[in-house]
Amino acid sequence: MKIAIASGKGGTGKTTLAVNLASFLAESRKVVLCDLDVEEPNSGLFIKGKLIHREDKFKMIPEWEKDKCTLCGHCQKVCNFHAVIQLGDQIMVFPELCHSCYACSELCPVDALPMIPQKMGELKQFKKEGLSFVESRLDIGQEQAVPLIAQTREDLDKNFDDDFIKLFDAPPGTSCPVIEATKDADFVILITEPTPFGLHDLTLAVDTMRELEKNFGVIVNRHGIGNNDVLTYCQKKNIPVISKLPNDRRIAELYSRGSLIYQKIPEFKKQLVNIADYLLKLQEEGIR
């Protein structure tokens, strides 16, 4: 079962939930947590596992070979992302815009644009007791998170079989990285907070998940602040509210120290039990 934890905005508690839920489930089941927020992964601050594997990740970028080129301009015409441009007698390639679609390279009549690997980031795998943890980090200066997220998911499927519960800590927002991180998830948890900003961005996330035809539910974090507009919205839209995580200063203190919360606060652990029961029931019912 693949479970993505997402939200319409940052700072709602995705990582807090992801690391605590993964660690709790790993006490009795095979679990792998994957941090797909590759621009700023921080789940590792709480897992603190032993590094067992590290590898560089590459994307393929065209390289112009001037001696072969006839300056026909076809590469510029077929590139939908304006990553290849002809300026006079020069072909300019912009790696930051390239989506590695291979169109310019495959359709060049004289093979003047071979694809070459360019490092875009790094993948690390950690182990902590019964929990496996995978983290990918985009290199500074790289502008596209989607290729690294896609390769990380592929590695996860290759190295961890269906016996594992796979938890994805997704990027914030509703843009392309979130869609890539959640597109093959069996269930998506949308975590929000009971504030006007939380409700606004939750509606965007809900619209996105419905467009992707995903099964999803909502968890309200910091329950007790703000108002009940989020709960009213979920009721009106027939969205299941899986849990309400308490607003507790002790949680913020533990988080700031990089500590797991459920091990110290029984009320939080009780909510994790409810969340785990909900997800395992979905698994039993065949939502895979």
C-alpha positions in Angstrom: 0.0 0.0 0.0 1.3 3.4 -1.0 0.2 6.4 1.2 1.2 9.9 0.3 1.0 12.7 2.9 0.4 16.0 1.2 -1.1 19.5 1.8 -2.0 22.6 0.0 0.6 24.6 1.8 3.8 24.3 3.7 4.0 24.2 7.5 0.9 22.2 8.2 2.7 19.2 9.6 3.3 16.7 6.8 6.8 15.8 8.0 5.6 15.6 11.7 2.9 13.1 10.7 5.1 11.2 8.2 8.0 10.4 10.6 5.8 9.6 13.5 3.3 7.5 11.6 6.2 5.6 9.8 8.0 5.0 13.1 4.8 3.8 14.8 3.8 1.5 12.0 7.4 0.1 11.8 7.0 -1.3 15.3 4.8 -4.1 14.0 5.0 -3.9 10.1 7.5 -3.6 7.3 7.5 0.1 6.4 9.6 2.4 4.2 9.3 6.2 4.5 10.4 8.2 1.4 10.9 11.9 1.6 9.9 13.2 -1.8 10.2 16.9 -0.9 13.5 16.8 -2.8 14.0 20.6 -2.7 14.1 20.6 1.1 13.9 17.1 2.6 13.9 17.1 6.4 12.4 13.8 7.5 16.0 12.6 8.1 16.3 15.1 11.0 13.9 13.0 12.9 14.8 9.5 11.7 18.6 9.7 12.3 19.1 6.2 10.8 22.3 4.5 9.6 23.3 5.3 6.1 23.4 2.0 4.0 23.3 3.3 0.4 24.1 6.5 -1.5 24.0 7.2 -5.2 24.0 10.2 -7.6 21.0 10.8 -9.8 21.2 12.1 -13.3 18.9 13.5 -16.0 19.7 13.4 -19.7 20.4 16.7 -21.5 21.2 17.3 -25.2 24.7 18.4 -26.1 25.2 20.3 -29.4 27.9 18.9 -31.7 28.7 21.8 -34.0 30.7 19.8 -36.5 27.7 17.6 -37.3 25.0 20.3 -37.3 23.5 21.6 -40.5 21.5 24.3 -38.7 18.2 23.1 -40.1 16.4 24.4 -37.1 14.3 21.3 -36.6 15.4 20.9 -32.9 14.0 24.3 -32.0 10.7 23.5 -33.7 10.1 20.2 -31.8 11.1 21.5 -28.4 8.0 22.3 -26.4 9.9 23.8 -23.5 12.2 26.3 -25.4 15.2 24.5 -24.1 16.9 24.4 -27.5 17.1 27.7 -29.5 18.9 28.5 -32.7 20.6 31.9 -32.8 22.3 32.5 -36.1 24.9 29.8 -36.6 24.7 28.6 -33.0 22.4 26.1 -31.2 21.9 27.0 -27.6 20.8 24.4 -25.0 19.3 25.5 -21.7 19.5 22.5 -19.3 17.3 24.2 -16.7 14.4 24.2 -19.2 15.0 20.7 -20.6 12.5 18.0 -19.7 14.6 15.1 -21.1 11.9 14.2 -23.6 14.6 13.3 -26.3 12.6 14.9 -29.1 15.4 17.1 -30.3 18.0 14.3 -30.1 15.9 11.6 -31.7 14.5 13.8 -34.4 17.8 15.5 -35.4 18.5 14.3 -38.9 22.3 14.3 -38.4 22.5 13.2 -34.7 24.0 16.5 -33.7 22.3 16.5 -30.3 23.3 13.4 -28.4 21.9 13.1 -24.9 24.4 13.2 -22.0 23.9 12.6 -18.3 23.9 15.6 -16.0 23.9 15.2 -12.2 20.7 16.6 -10.6 20.8 15.2 -7.1 21.5 12.4 -4.7 19.6 9.5 -3.2 20.3 8.1 0.2 18.9 5.1 2.0 18.9 4.7 5.8 17.9 2.0 8.2 16.7 2.5 11.8 15.6 -0.6 13.6 12.6 -1.8 11.7 12.1 1.3 9.6 13.7 1.9 6.1 14.1 5.5 5.1 14.8 6.9 1.6 15.7 10.5 0.9 16.5 12.4 -2.3 18.0 15.9 -2.4 18.1 18.1 -5.4 21.4 19.8 -6.1 21.7 23.5 -5.6 20.9 25.3 -8.9 18.7 22.6 -10.3 15.2 23.9 -11.0 13.2 20.8 -11.8 12.2 18.5 -8.9 9.9 16.2 -11.0 12.7 14.1 -12.6 14.3 13.3 -9.3 11.0 12.5 -7.6 10.1 10.2 -10.5 13.5 8.3 -10.3 13.1 8.0 -6.5 9.7 6.4 -6.8 11.1 4.0 -9.4 13.9 3.0 -7.1 11.5 2.5 -4.2 9.3 0.1 -6.4 12.5 -1.7 -7.5 14.0 -2.2 -4.0 10.9 -2.6 -1.8 8.3 -5.2 -2.5 4.6 -5.1 -1.9 5.0 -6.4 1.6 6.1 -2.9 2.6 3.8 -0.1 3.5 5.2 2.8 1.6 4.8 6.3 3.0 5.6 9.3 0.9 6.3 12.7 2.5 5.2 14.8 -0.5 6.2 18.4 -1.3 3.9 21.2 -0.3 1.4 22.9 -2.6 -0.5 21.6 -5.7 2.1 22.0 -8.5 3.9 19.5 -10.6 6.1 18.0 -7.8 3.1 17.2 -5.8 1.3 15.5 -8.7 4.4 13.4 -9.4 4.7 12.4 -5.8 1.1 11.3 -5.4 0.1 10.0 -8.9 0.6 6.3 -8.1 -0.4 6.5 -4.4 -3.3 4.3 -3.3 -4.4 6.8 -0.7 -3.5 10.4 0.0 -3.7 12.1 3.4 -4.2 15.8 3.2 -3.1 17.5 6.4 -4.4 20.9 7.2 -4.9 23.4 10.0 -8.1 25.0 11.2 -7.4 28.5 9.9 -8.6 30.5 6.9 -5.2 29.9 5.2 -5.4 26.2 5.9 -9.0 26.0 4.5 -8.1 28.0 1.4 -5.1 25.8 0.5 -7.0 22.6 1.5 -9.7 23.4 -1.1 -6.9 23.6 -3.8 -5.4 20.3 -2.7 -8.9 18.6 -2.7 -9.5 19.8 -6.2 -6.2 18.5 -7.3 -6.8 15.0 -5.8 -10.2 14.8 -7.3 -8.7 15.8 -10.7 -6.2 12.9 -10.2 -9.1 10.6 -9.1 -7.4 9.8 -5.9 -8.8 8.3 -2.7 -8.1 10.8 0.1 -8.9 11.9 3.6 -8.1 14.9 5.8 -6.2 15.2 9.1 -6.6 18.4 11.0 -3.4 19.4 12.8 -3.2 21.8 15.7 -6.9 21.2 16.4 -8.2 23.7 18.9 -6.9 26.9 17.2 -8.8 28.9 14.6 -12.4 27.8 13.9 -14.5 24.9 12.6 -14.6 26.0 9.0 -12.4 23.2 7.9 -14.6 20.6 9.5 -17.7 22.2 8.1 -16.1 22.2 4.6 -15.2 18.5 4.9 -18.7 17.5 6.0 -20.3 19.5 3.2 -18.0 17.9 0.6 -18.3 14.3 2.1 -14.5 14.2 2.8 -13.6 11.8 5.7 -11.8 13.5 8.6 -9.4 10.7 9.7 -8.0 12.4 12.8 -7.6 15.7 14.7 -4.1 16.1 16.1 -4.1 18.3 19.3 -2.6 21.7 19.5 -0.1 21.2 22.3 3.0 23.2 23.1 4.9 20.0 24.1 4.5 18.8 20.5 6.3 22.0 19.2 9.0 21.6 21.8 9.7 18.0 20.8 9.6 18.9 17.1 12.1 21.7 17.6 14.5 19.2 19.2 14.1 16.6 16.4 12.3 14.1 18.6 9.5 11.8 17.8 6.3 12.9 19.4 4.2 9.8 19.9 6.8 8.3 22.2 6.3 11.1 24.7 2.7 12.3 24.3 0.0 9.6 24.8 -2.7 11.8 23.3 -0.7 12.0 20.0 0.0 8.3 20.0 -3.8 7.6 20.4 -4.4 9.6 17.3 -1.7 7.6 15.4 -3.4 4.4 16.4 -6.7 5.7 14.9 -4.9 6.7 11.7 -3.1 3.4 11.4 -6.4 1.5 12.0 -8.1 3.6 9.3 -5.3 2.9 6.8 -5.0 -0.8 7.5 -8.8 -1.2 7.2 -8.5 0.4 3.7 -5.8 -2.1 2.9 -8.0 -5.0 4.0 -10.8 -3.7 1.8 -8.5 -3.9 -1.2 -7.6 -0.2 -1.8 -4.2 -0.9 -3.3 
